[in-house]
């Protein structure tokens, strides 16, 4: 164990960690305030499942459109400023989506919110990984756990607003103002200095506990690779592709909870509007627990074992809930799915950021961008299946995502010796 691992982080580093946690919290809470409102918006607009799925897909479409530009924005304005600016624009887009009186305006507002969210996602992860390198130990899962806390908070706020009869406009305006203010305060405590340094890492810091190495697809071993900044080899490309699949599987499950959980519980299982929101809250709540203990599990068992075990939990839990459809069982099924995929996206982003042969931040940007294909493709596909058969059949995407992880997890690290 190195001295860097044992040293107590400086005050500025602890404040920066708190600031990044606040950014992850606001990012999770903003969008979660809109999700339980989806059934109301769908009913008010008078659209079917296919049209609804296509409209909701505007959010990931906006993210994909702006995703590759996120790296440019981060380099131009700095990761912290880019994250806060993206947060403010996301709040505006979500408020506009809640107030939209046509499906075109609804989709357009989600397009704006998705584009801003893509910038925020890359920027806050970049700054979080920079703080992690200063700490000299893994803390990235804790940031994503805070995102889950924000999502639970936002979903609970929305459920309370619905139960109290608060209008969508008042509710979402309050949410946007509160979380925008929190993000602006967090900006004051960011890490100072540029995001890139001569080593090609944020702030120029080298990781204290890991070497730059490539995950060997199918074996999971860390092998030496070409120096950063050189053309990526075939092994690096295969590893990056597998990491994209793992991250995409995580987003497929998250989208099933965010887009369809409330609708499935309220429509197919006839739960009340307030109770229907508990499906998404259960998913992100269990995801929070999984991320809270994720760093310790990975250190003890290895990311590959954690990912495969989680994939089995998600596939079996949601598969059983769909096989025997009840409100309590479905809520538990979404909880199992959230717990099972808890560490997938953080693991894929971290591994991609460490791949050799890529320019600084390229691996993180590519994974963040391509994994959003899951958010883009899932809503219309599930909507088409729901209209052709049933929403219950469409939600089979969750156990299928678990199988995808089982096939791809070999690229992740095994237990450290």
N, C-alpha and C positions, 0 to 999 in steps of 0.2 A: 504494500500500500504506500502511495506516495505522500509526501508532506502536503501537497496541494489538496488532497482529499480530506486530510485531517484539519486543516486550518479553518478558522472561523471566518466566514465571509465578512467583508468590510461593510460598513453601514450603507455606503452608496450601492453596493451589490444587493443587499437585503431590500433596500428601498426599490431598486430596479425590479427585483423579483416580484414585489408587491404590485408595482405599476403594471408589469406584464400580466399578472393575475387579474387585475382590474379590467384590462383590455379584453382578455379572454372571457371574463364574466359578462361584460356588456355585449360582446359579440353573440354569446349564447342567449342572452335574455331578450335582445331586440327582436330577433326573428321568432322566438318562441312565443312572444306576445301576440303575434299574428296567427299562428297555426290553429289554435282552437276556434278562431273566428272563421275558418275556411268553410264549414258547413253553412253558416249564415250567409257568407258571401256567395257561395254556390247557389243557395236557394234564392237569394235576392236577384241574382243575375239570370236565373232560370236556365241553367246550362246542364248538359248531361255529363256523364263520367268521362267520355272521351274529350270533349271540349274543356272540361275542368282540368284533366290531366295535361292537355296541351298548354293551357294557360299557366298552370303552376310550373311547367317546365321552362317558362321564361326566366325564372330565377337562376337555375343552373346555366341556361343559355347565355344570360348576361355574364355569369361568372366565367364561362369558357371564352366568350368574346374578349373580355378584359384580362383574362388570366395570364397570358404571356406578357402583357404589358406591366404586370405587377412588379417584376424584377426591375424594369426601367424606372418605375415610380419610386421604388425603394431606394435605388441608387441615386436618384435625383433629389429626393426630399429627406431621405433617411428612414429607417424602418419604423421608428416611433411616430414621426410626423405622418407617414403614410398610413399607419394603422389608425390613428385618431381621425384623420381626414376621411378615410374609408368608413369609419364608424358613423360619422355625422351624415354622410350621404346615404348610408344604409338606413338610418332612422327616417330620413326624408322619404326614401322609396317605400318603406313599409307603411308609413302614414298614408301616402298617396294610394297604395294598394288597398288599404282598409276603407278609404273614402271613395274608391272608383265606382262609377255608376254604369260601366259597360265592361265587357270582357276584354276589349282592346286596351282600355285604360288600365285595367287590372293587370294584364300581362305586361304592358309597358312599364308600369311602376315596379313590378317584380324584376323586370329586365335591369332597371337602374339599380335596384337593391342588390341583385346578384352580382353585377359588375363591381359595385363598391365593396361587397363582401369578399370578393376574390382578392382584392388589393389588401384588405384588412387581414385576411387569413394568412397570406404569404408574409406580410410585414410583421404581424405579431409573433408568428412562429420564428421568423428570422431573428427578431430581437430576443425572443425567449431562448433560442439556441445560443445566442451570444451570451446571455446571462448564465446559461448552463455551463458554458466553457469557462466562464470566470469562477463558477462554483467548483468545477473539477469533478462533478458527479452528476448522475442523471436526475433531472427534475422536470423533464418535458411532460411526462405523464401527469404530473401534478397540475400543470397549466391546463391541460385538456380536461382534467377533473373539475377545475374551476369553471371551465366552459360548460360542463354538464350542470354544475350548480346554477349557473346563470340561466341555462335552458329550463331547469326545474322551476326556478324563480319566475321566469317569464311566463311559462305555462300556467303556473299557479296564479299569477297576477291576472292572466286572461280568464281563467276559470272563475276567479272571484268577481271579476268585472261582469262576466256573463250572469253569474248568480245574482248579482246586485242590480242588474239591468242597466249598467253603464253603457252608453253608446260607444260604437267603435271609434268614432272620431275623438271623443274625450279620452278614452282609454289609451289609444295609440299615441296621441299627442303627449300625454303625461309620460308614457314610456320613453318616447324619443327625447324629451327634454331632460329627464332624470339621467338616462344613461349617456347622453351626450355630455352632460356636465361632469359625470364621473370620469369619462375618457379624457376630457380636457385637463382635469386635475392630475390624472395619472401621467400625463405628458411631462409634467414638471420633474418627475423622479426617474426618467429614463436614464440609461447609461450614456454618459457624454462621449463625444468623439465620433469619428466616422464608423460606418458599419463594416468596412473592408480594410484589410491591412496587408502588409507584404507577404504574409503567409497564405493569403487567399481566404482567410477565415474572418468572421466578424470580429472587428476590433483587433485583428492580428493575433488573437489568442489561439494557442494550440490546445487540443483537448488533453486533459490531465490523465484520463483513465483509458482512452481508446486510441488506437493507431488508425491512420487512414488506410483502409483495406477494403477489398471488394467481397461481397457475399457470393459464395460459390453456389450457383443454382443447383438444387437437388441435394447438396451436401451440407450447406449452411456454414462451411468453414470460412474463416477470414484469410484470404490470400493476398499477397502483395500485388500491387498493380502499378500502372504508369503514374507518373507524377501528375499533380493537378495542373490543369491548363493544357494538357496534351489531348489528342483526339481519343475519345473513348473506345476501348477495344470491344470485341464481341462479347466477352464475359461481362463487362460492365453494362453493355446494352441489355443482355439477357436479365441481369440482376435488376436493372431499372424497370424493365417490362414486368417482371414478377412483382416488384414492389407496387407498381401501378395497379395490378390486379388485386393485390391485398387491400390497398387503400380503397379501391373502387368497391370491393365487397363490403367494406365498412360503411361506405356512403349509401349503398343499396339498402342496407338495414336501417340506417338513420332516416333515409327518405321514406321507407315504408311506415316508420313511426310518425314522421312529421306530416306527410301528405295524406296518409290513408287511415291511421289508427283512429282518429276521432270520427271520421266518416264511417268506418267499418263498425265501430261500436254503437254509434247512434243510428245508423241506417240498417245494417244487417242484423244486429243484435238488439236493437231498440233500447239502448241505454239513454238516460237523460243527457241533456247537453253538458251539464257540469260533470257528470260521471264519465261521459265519453272522453273528456279531456285527460282522464287519468291514464289512458293507454300510452299517450306520448310522455306524460310525466313519469310513468313507471319505467319506460325505456331509458330516458335520460337520467333518471335517478339511479337505476341499476348501473348504467354506464359510468356514472360518477363514482360509485363504489368500486367498480372494476379498475378505474383509472387511479383512484386513491391508493389502492394496494398494488397497482401495476408495476411500479419501479421495483418493489421488493420481490414480487413474483418473478420478474424477469431476471433479476440478479441471482435468484436461487435456482430457477428451473431453466432459464434461457427463453429468449423470445419465441423461438420456434415451438417449443412445448406449450407455452402460454397461448400462442395463437391457435394452435391445433385444438387444444382443450376448449378454448373459448368458442371455436367454430362448432364443435360438437354440442356444446351447451345451447348455442343459438339455434342450430338446426333442429335438435331434438325438442327443445322447449317450445319453439314456435310451431314446429310440425305437429306436436301433440295438441297445441291450442287450436290449430286449424282442423285437426281430425275430430276433436270433440269441442265444438264451438259453444262456449258460455262466456258471459261477461267477466267473471272472476278469472277463469282460465285464460282468456285472451289477454287480460291485463298482465297476468303472470308470464304469459308467453312473450309479450313485448319486453317485459323486464328481463327475461332470460336472454333475449336477443341483444338487448343493450349491454348486459354484462358480458356476453360472449365476445362482442366486437370492440370492447372498451379500448384495448391497447393497439388496435390495428393501424389506425391512421397515424398516431404519434410514432409508432415503430417504423412505419414506411417512410415518414418524413425524415426521421432521424437517420435511418440507414441511407436514404437517398442523398442526404446532405453530406455523408461521409464517403460516398463513392469516389474513387480516384478517376482521373482522366476527364473530369468535367470542370467547367469554369465554376468559380465560387457562386453558390446559390442556384446553379442550374438544375441540379437534381431535385432540390426542394421545390423549385418552380414547376418543373415538369410533372412531378407527382401530384402537386396541388392542383395543377391545371387539368391533367387527364383524369384524375379521380372524379372530377365533377361530371364526367360523362355518365356516371352512375345516377347523379341527380337529374341530368338532362334526359336520359333515356328511360329511366324507371317510371316516372309519372304517366307518360302517354302509353307505354307498354302495359302497365298495370291497368290503366283506364280501358284500353282496348280489350284486354282479357276480361275485365269486370263487365263491360257491356256485352261481350259475346257469351260469357258464362256467368261468373259471379265474382264479386270482390274477394271473396274467400279464396277462390282459385288464383286470383292475381297476387295475393299475398304469399303465395308459394315462393316468391322471389327471395324471401328471407332464408328458408332452409337451403335454397339453391346457392345463395351467397356463402353460407357456411361450407358447402361442399367445395366451392371455388377456393376458399382459404386453405382447406385441407390439401388441395392439389398444388398450391403455390407456396406454402409456408416453408418449404425446404430452403428457400433463399435467405431466410432469417437466421440469425445467430443461434447456435446451440448454447448450452450452459457454459459459462466461463470456467476455465480451469483455475 
